[in-house]
Amino acid sequence: MAREQVAGQEAAAPGAGGQARTASRTGLAMIVVMTGVLITAVDTTIVVLALPEIRQALHVALASVVWVVIGYLLVITLLATQVGRLGDMFGRVRMYEMGFLIFILGSFACALAWNEASIIGFRVLQGIGGAFITANSGAVIADLFPPERRGRAYGYNAVGWSIGAVLGIVLGGLIVTYVPWRWIFWINVPIGAAALVLATRVLRDTGDRGARHLDVAGMLALGLGLFGVLWAMTRLATTSFDATVAGYLAGGLVLLVAFVLIERRQAEPMLDLSLLRIPAMTPSLLASFFQGVANFAVLFLVIMYLQGPRGLSPIHASLLLVPGYVGGSAIGPFAGRLADKVGPVIPATAGLATQVISLLLYAHLSLTSGLWLVVVASVINGIGASAFFPANSSAVMKASPPSVFGIASGMLRTFANVGMVFSFAMAILIASRSISKGLAFAIFVGTTRLHGALAAAFTTGLHSAFYASMAFMVIAAALSASRARSSRQVAVR
């Protein structure tokens, strides 16, 4: 309570001095939020380049190492709305700070992992912290900034993600090349600790709080359903379709149907379906989902191409992708300002259309393509993503009632993350159709390279995956553009 009172006194401070202190505190608060997004982005990309080292050091089975990535994303997906709801109940800042603490502990534990079960389990713990951070960051921004300034704030948040992705790629390449792989987790500890200390000093809970209930049944149904489907998809990337795969796939689909039925009967469901009645909410959330399906796999597909058919080392492959994230970080704030001025529809849709162009370029990579084409495509993709994210986030939070900012922010992350985990599995499944499944999976985790006819065949398989991503990105762009009609209707009223 003392922190809220101090925040209220500072907000009420008269004159230029009070305004300057408020502006300074808001700026520091934005830095803290950006840091939270940054460290979760780092751990989304950095682990990819370290998978071969992790697999060898901990004796992880080839078919299981993928869960070092998927497990982290899946738990963030499942907890996004629930920890957002906890933020609405107990304070968004308090839950955001809790996320830093859990993330630090998870990173520390990952660095000490000793076998397959421990690294996957500790990545899940790390994902819990990531869920607290990502789900509440959007709500914290919505509390900090008025609606007419949120687009710009989400633009800076996109900068945090881009910088984190760059650091993840560069540090991942450097660490696996020059130092032990455990440093990919050790580096999170001092960064997270510094951000936590700063958060306790500058962030203040100012949003409304209300009594909420957690949807445990819905969370379990969704979690087990997604696990069943994803397990079947990743197994298909390494083995043939059999009764076991069919059983997991069917069981997962049945549980996902059960999840929908549970949500329709819950007083406070995991996914508040009533929010979907808001005209701009449904297309915004679905656009986020399909963008995730289309784009998240791109990083992995390009790394597979560079390390497999082109035979590059992790550090050289990672450096080729850096310009894209740098370009994206430069565009984010401008795209956010544009969303504040003209609304989210134009920048979000233009960003998705730009990403379609980048996917088309990726789909034309060959064994003799200049590596400059990878750089150009990554820059175009980064610019498109940085135009989409702040505008779409602004649209969701602007449409959401203030009392459920945490739930709305969590739903946005849920839709995006479900798309991301399916993107990951879909990319491996499609790309592995052109050569033996085990060999394709080995290329993905960086344990082998290809030459001659096999390299050409695998590159053709990558083309199919990029074209599939293009189709999903076009759907996302169409959904984003459809919001123009609802915006015009609101303006007429």
C-alpha positions in Angstrom: 0.0 0.0 0.0 2.9 2.4 0.8 4.2 2.1 -2.8 0.8 3.0 -4.3 0.5 6.0 -1.9 4.0 7.2 -2.9 3.1 6.8 -6.6 -0.1 8.8 -6.1 1.7 11.6 -4.3 4.3 11.8 -7.1 1.6 11.8 -9.7 -0.1 14.7 -7.9 3.1 16.7 -7.5 2.5 20.3 -8.8 4.6 22.2 -11.3 7.3 21.3 -13.7 9.4 19.6 -11.0 6.6 17.0 -10.4 6.1 16.5 -14.1 9.8 16.0 -14.6 10.0 13.4 -11.8 6.9 11.6 -13.2 8.3 11.6 -16.7 11.7 10.3 -15.4 10.0 7.5 -13.4 7.9 6.5 -16.4 11.0 6.4 -18.6 12.8 4.1 -16.1 9.7 2.0 -15.8 9.7 1.5 -19.6 13.3 0.4 -19.4 12.5 -2.2 -16.8 9.6 -3.5 -19.0 11.9 -3.6 -22.1 14.5 -5.5 -20.1 12.0 -8.1 -19.1 10.9 -8.6 -22.7 14.6 -8.6 -23.7 15.7 -11.5 -21.4 12.7 -13.6 -22.4 13.6 -13.0 -26.1 17.2 -13.9 -25.5 16.2 -17.3 -24.2 13.9 -17.9 -27.1 16.7 -17.6 -29.6 20.0 -18.4 -27.7 19.1 -22.0 -26.9 18.6 -22.9 -30.6 22.3 -22.5 -31.4 23.3 -24.4 -28.2 21.1 -27.5 -28.9 24.0 -29.6 -30.3 26.2 -28.8 -27.2 23.3 -29.5 -24.8 22.4 -32.7 -26.5 26.0 -34.0 -26.4 26.8 -32.9 -22.9 23.6 -34.1 -21.2 23.1 -37.2 -23.5 19.7 -36.0 -24.6 17.9 -38.2 -27.1 17.6 -36.7 -30.6 13.8 -36.8 -30.5 13.7 -35.2 -27.1 16.1 -32.2 -27.5 13.4 -30.3 -29.3 11.5 -30.1 -26.0 14.2 -27.9 -24.6 12.7 -25.2 -26.8 9.0 -26.4 -27.0 8.7 -27.0 -23.3 9.7 -23.4 -22.6 7.2 -22.0 -25.1 4.4 -24.3 -24.1 4.4 -23.4 -20.4 4.4 -19.7 -21.3 1.4 -20.4 -23.5 -0.5 -22.2 -20.8 0.1 -19.7 -18.0 -0.2 -16.5 -20.0 -3.8 -15.8 -19.1 -3.6 -17.2 -15.6 -0.7 -15.1 -14.5 -2.3 -12.2 -16.2 -5.4 -12.8 -14.1 -3.1 -13.0 -11.0 -1.9 -9.6 -12.0 -5.5 -8.3 -12.0 -6.0 -9.8 -8.6 -2.8 -9.0 -6.7 -1.1 -6.3 -8.7 0.4 -6.4 -12.2 3.8 -5.0 -11.0 4.0 -7.5 -8.1 3.4 -10.4 -10.5 5.8 -8.9 -13.0 8.5 -8.8 -10.4 7.7 -12.3 -9.3 8.4 -13.3 -12.9 11.9 -11.9 -12.7 12.6 -13.9 -9.6 11.3 -17.2 -11.0 13.2 -16.6 -14.3 16.4 -16.0 -12.4 16.0 -19.2 -10.4 15.1 -21.1 -13.5 18.1 -19.8 -15.4 20.4 -20.7 -12.5 18.9 -24.2 -12.3 19.3 -24.7 -16.1 23.0 -23.9 -15.9 23.3 -26.7 -13.3 21.3 -29.3 -15.3 22.8 -32.8 -15.3 20.6 -34.9 -17.6 17.7 -34.8 -20.1 14.9 -34.6 -17.5 16.6 -31.8 -15.5 17.3 -29.5 -18.5 13.7 -29.9 -19.8 12.2 -29.5 -16.3 14.3 -26.4 -15.4 13.4 -24.9 -18.8 9.8 -25.3 -17.8 10.5 -23.4 -14.5 12.2 -20.7 -16.6 9.1 -20.6 -18.8 6.9 -20.0 -15.7 9.0 -16.9 -15.0 8.8 -15.9 -18.6 5.0 -16.2 -18.5 4.8 -13.9 -15.5 6.9 -11.3 -17.3 5.4 -11.4 -20.8 1.8 -11.7 -19.7 1.9 -8.7 -17.3 4.3 -6.5 -19.3 1.5 -5.4 -21.7 -0.8 -4.6 -18.8 1.9 -2.7 -17.0 2.4 -0.5 -20.1 -1.4 0.0 -20.4 -1.4 1.2 -16.8 1.6 3.5 -17.4 0.5 5.2 -20.6 -2.8 6.7 -21.8 -4.4 5.1 -24.9 -3.1 7.8 -27.2 0.6 7.0 -26.2 0.5 3.2 -25.9 1.4 2.5 -29.5 4.7 4.3 -29.1 5.3 2.5 -25.8 4.6 -0.9 -27.4 7.0 0.2 -30.2 9.8 0.5 -27.6 8.7 -2.9 -26.2 9.3 -4.3 -29.7 12.8 -2.8 -29.6 13.4 -4.8 -26.4 12.3 -8.0 -28.1 14.5 -7.2 -31.2 17.6 -6.4 -29.1 17.0 -9.6 -27.0 16.7 -11.7 -30.2 19.9 -10.2 -31.5 21.8 -10.8 -28.2 20.4 -14.3 -28.2 21.7 -15.1 -31.7 25.1 -13.4 -31.3 25.7 -14.6 -27.7 24.5 -18.1 -28.6 27.0 -18.2 -31.5 29.8 -16.9 -29.4 29.1 -19.1 -26.4 28.9 -22.4 -28.3 32.0 -21.5 -30.2 34.3 -20.3 -27.4 32.9 -21.1 -23.9 30.9 -23.8 -22.2 27.2 -23.9 -23.2 26.0 -23.4 -19.6 26.9 -19.7 -20.0 23.7 -19.3 -22.1 21.9 -19.6 -18.8 24.4 -18.0 -16.4 24.2 -14.7 -18.3 20.5 -14.3 -17.4 21.3 -14.3 -13.6 23.0 -10.9 -13.3 20.8 -9.2 -16.0 17.6 -10.5 -14.3 18.8 -9.5 -10.8 19.7 -6.0 -11.9 16.3 -5.6 -13.6 14.5 -7.0 -10.5 16.2 -4.4 -8.2 15.4 -1.6 -10.6 11.8 -2.8 -10.9 11.2 -2.7 -7.1 12.4 0.9 -7.1 10.6 2.4 -10.0 7.5 0.3 -10.8 4.2 1.1 -9.0 0.9 -0.7 -9.0 -1.8 1.8 -10.1 -4.3 -0.4 -11.9 -7.6 -1.6 -10.5 -7.7 -4.9 -8.7 -10.6 -7.4 -8.4 -11.4 -10.9 -7.2 -10.7 -13.5 -9.8 -10.6 -17.3 -9.9 -8.0 -19.4 -11.7 -9.3 -21.8 -14.4 -7.3 -24.9 -13.5 -9.5 -27.3 -15.4 -9.2 -25.3 -18.6 -5.5 -24.9 -18.2 -5.0 -28.7 -17.8 -7.2 -29.5 -20.7 -5.4 -27.0 -23.0 -2.0 -28.1 -21.7 -2.5 -31.8 -22.2 -4.3 -31.3 -25.5 -1.5 -29.2 -26.9 1.1 -31.6 -25.6 -0.6 -34.5 -27.3 -0.8 -32.8 -30.7 2.8 -31.4 -30.4 4.3 -34.7 -29.3 2.6 -36.4 -32.3 3.9 -33.8 -34.7 7.5 -33.9 -33.4 7.5 -37.7 -33.4 6.4 -37.6 -37.0 9.5 -35.6 -37.8 11.7 -38.5 -36.7 9.5 -41.7 -37.1 6.7 -43.0 -39.3 3.0 -42.7 -38.4 2.0 -45.5 -36.1 -0.6 -46.4 -33.5 1.3 -44.5 -30.7 1.4 -41.3 -32.7 -2.2 -41.7 -33.7 -3.2 -42.1 -30.1 -1.4 -39.0 -28.9 -2.8 -37.0 -31.8 -6.4 -38.2 -31.3 -6.1 -37.7 -27.5 -4.8 -34.2 -27.9 -7.5 -33.2 -30.3 -10.2 -34.6 -28.0 -8.8 -32.6 -25.0 -8.7 -29.4 -27.1 -12.4 -29.9 -27.9 -13.0 -30.6 -24.2 -11.1 -27.3 -23.4 -13.6 -25.3 -25.6 -16.5 -27.0 -23.8 -15.0 -26.3 -20.4 -14.4 -22.6 -21.3 -18.1 -22.2 -22.3 -19.2 -23.3 -18.8 -16.7 -21.6 -16.6 -17.6 -18.4 -14.8 -14.1 -17.1 -15.2 -12.5 -19.1 -18.1 -8.9 -19.3 -19.0 -9.7 -17.6 -22.3 -12.4 -15.0 -21.6 -14.5 -15.6 -24.7 -16.7 -12.6 -23.9 -13.8 -10.4 -25.0 -14.1 -11.9 -28.5 -17.4 -10.0 -28.8 -15.5 -6.7 -28.9 -15.2 -6.0 -32.7 -11.5 -5.3 -32.9 -10.5 -8.1 -30.5 -11.1 -11.2 -32.4 -9.2 -10.3 -35.6 -6.4 -8.8 -33.6 -5.9 -12.1 -31.6 -6.3 -14.3 -34.6 -3.8 -12.2 -36.6 -1.4 -12.7 -33.7 -1.9 -16.4 -33.9 -1.4 -16.8 -37.6 1.6 -14.4 -37.6 3.1 -16.7 -34.9 2.4 -19.8 -37.0 4.0 -18.2 -40.0 7.0 -16.4 -38.6 8.4 -18.1 -35.5 9.6 -21.1 -37.6 11.6 -18.7 -39.9 14.5 -18.5 -37.5 14.9 -22.2 -37.3 14.4 -22.8 -41.0 17.0 -20.3 -42.0 19.5 -21.7 -39.4 18.8 -25.2 -40.8 19.6 -23.9 -44.3 22.7 -22.2 -43.3 24.1 -25.0 -41.1 22.9 -27.8 -43.2 23.2 -27.3 -47.0 25.5 -24.3 -46.7 27.7 -25.8 -44.0 28.2 -22.6 -41.9 29.3 -22.7 -38.3 26.8 -21.5 -35.6 28.6 -18.2 -35.2 28.7 -17.4 -38.9 25.1 -18.4 -39.4 23.9 -16.3 -36.5 25.8 -13.2 -37.7 23.9 -13.2 -41.0 20.6 -12.8 -39.1 21.7 -9.9 -36.9 20.9 -7.1 -39.5 17.2 -8.1 -39.6 16.8 -7.7 -35.8 18.7 -4.4 -35.8 16.5 -3.1 -38.6 13.5 -4.2 -36.7 14.6 -2.5 -33.5 15.0 0.8 -35.4 11.4 0.6 -36.9 9.5 -0.3 -33.8 9.1 3.1 -32.1 8.2 4.8 -35.4 5.6 2.1 -36.2 4.2 2.6 -32.7 3.9 6.4 -33.2 2.2 5.8 -36.5 -0.3 3.5 -34.8 -1.1 6.2 -32.3 -1.7 8.7 -35.1 -3.6 6.7 -37.7 -4.8 3.7 -35.8 -3.3 0.1 -35.7 -4.9 -1.3 -38.9 -2.5 0.3 -41.5 0.9 -0.3 -39.8 -0.1 -3.8 -38.6 -1.4 -4.9 -42.0 1.6 -3.3 -43.8 4.0 -5.1 -41.5 2.4 -8.5 -42.3 2.4 -7.8 -46.0 6.1 -6.9 -45.7 6.8 -10.2 -44.0 5.1 -12.0 -46.9 7.7 -10.5 -49.2 10.5 -11.7 -46.9 9.1 -15.3 -46.9 9.0 -15.2 -50.7 12.7 -14.3 -50.8 13.5 -17.1 -48.4 11.5 -19.6 -50.5 13.9 -18.9 -53.4 17.1 -19.7 -51.6 19.2 -22.3 -53.4 22.6 -24.0 -52.9 24.2 -21.2 -55.0 22.3 -18.2 -53.7 24.4 -15.3 -52.4 24.3 -15.1 -48.6 23.4 -11.5 -49.1 19.9 -12.7 -50.0 19.6 -14.1 -46.4 20.6 -10.7 -45.0 18.1 -8.8 -47.2 15.3 -11.1 -46.4 16.0 -11.0 -42.7 16.0 -7.2 -42.7 12.6 -7.1 -44.6 11.2 -9.6 -42.1 12.5 -7.7 -39.1 11.0 -4.5 -40.3 7.6 -6.1 -41.0 7.5 -7.8 -37.6 8.4 -4.6 -35.8 5.6 -2.8 -37.6 3.0 -5.4 -36.7 3.7 -6.1 -33.0 3.3 -2.6 -31.5 0.3 -1.8 -33.6 -1.5 -5.1 -32.8 -0.7 -4.9 -29.1 -2.0 -1.4 -29.0 -5.2 -2.5 -30.7 -5.8 -5.3 -28.2 -5.2 -3.1 -25.1 -7.2 -0.2 -26.5 -10.2 -2.5 -27.1 -9.9 -4.1 -23.7 -11.7 -2.7 -20.6 -9.1 -1.4 -18.1 -10.3 -3.8 -15.4 -9.2 -6.8 -17.4 -5.9 -5.5 -18.9 -4.1 -8.5 -17.4 -6.5 -11.0 -19.0 -6.4 -9.3 -22.4 -2.6 -9.1 -22.3 -2.5 -12.8 -21.4 -4.9 -13.8 -24.1 -2.7 -11.9 -26.7 0.3 -13.9 -25.5 -1.7 -17.2 -25.5 -2.8 -16.8 -29.1 0.7 -15.7 -30.2 2.5 -18.5 -28.3 0.1 -21.2 -29.5 1.0 -20.1 -33.0 4.7 -20.2 -32.2 4.7 -23.7 -30.8 2.8 -25.0 -33.8 5.0 -23.1 -36.1 8.0 -24.9 -34.6 6.6 -28.4 -35.1 5.1 -27.6 -38.5 8.4 -26.4 -39.9 10.2 -29.5 -38.8 7.5 -31.8 -40.1 7.2 -30.1 -43.6 11.0 -29.7 -44.0 11.6 -33.3 -43.2 9.5 -34.6 -46.0 12.2 -34.3 -48.6 14.9 -36.5 -46.9 14.9 -39.1 -44.2 13.2 -37.8 -41.0 16.1 -38.6 -38.7 18.6 -36.8 -40.9 16.3 -33.7 -41.2 16.0 -33.6 -37.4 19.8 -34.0 -37.0 20.2 -30.9 -39.3 17.8 -29.0 -37.2 19.7 -29.6 -34.0 23.0 -28.9 -35.7 24.6 -32.3 -35.4 25.1 -33.0 -39.1 25.5 -31.2 -42.5 24.5 -32.1 -46.1 26.2 -32.2 -49.4 25.2 -32.9 -53.1 21.9 -34.3 -53.9 20.7 -34.6 -50.3 21.5 -30.9 -49.7 19.4 -30.0 -52.8 16.5 -32.2 -51.7 16.5 -30.7 -48.2 16.5 -27.2 -49.6 13.5 -28.1 -51.7 11.8 -29.2 -48.5 12.6 -25.9 -46.8 10.9 -24.1 -49.8 7.7 -26.0 -49.0 7.9 -24.9 -45.4 8.4 -21.2 -46.4 5.5 -21.4 -48.8 3.3 -22.8 -46.0 4.4 -19.9 -43.8 3.5 -17.4 -46.6 0.0 -18.8 -46.7 -0.5 -18.4 -42.9 1.0 -14.8 -43.1 -1.5 -13.9 -45.8 -4.3 -15.1 -43.6 -2.9 -12.9 -40.7 -2.8 -9.9 -43.1 -6.4 -10.4 -44.2 -7.6 -10.6 -40.6 -5.6 -7.5 -39.7 -7.1 -5.6 -42.7 -10.6 -6.7 -41.7 -10.4 -4.4 -38.6 -10.7 -1.4 -40.9 -14.5 -2.0 -41.2 -15.0 -2.2 -37.4 -13.0 0.9 -37.0 -15.1 2.8 -39.4 -18.3 1.6 -37.7 -17.0 2.8 -34.3 -16.1 6.2 -35.9 -19.6 6.6 -37.3 -21.2 5.9 -33.9 
